[in-house]
Amino acid sequence: MGIALAPVVKRLTKPVVRGAVKTSVGLALEMKKAAHEVGEEFTDLSAEIAAEMAAKSDRAPVEKKAQVKAGRAAKAAPTG
């Protein structure tokens, strides 16, 4: 009896298994896409922060030089 039912069971279960595998593959692809997008966002954010930090560190010596020059000018100006 099992030998007679095997083709019927195969015909009935194959679409179910195929659907489950198809859904799993689809979910895996969506997760991969979402992970890639998160990675891009993280890369963009870290580049933005690095640029801000570089701009701050580049600006700091310029600001300090301006303060020093202003201080020298104030000292050199005749008081009256």
Secondary structure, 3 states (H helix, E strand, C coil): CHHHHHHHHHHHHHHHHHHHHHHHHHHHHHHHHHHHHHHHHHHHHHHHHHHHHHHHHHHHHHHHHHHHHHHHHHHHCCCC
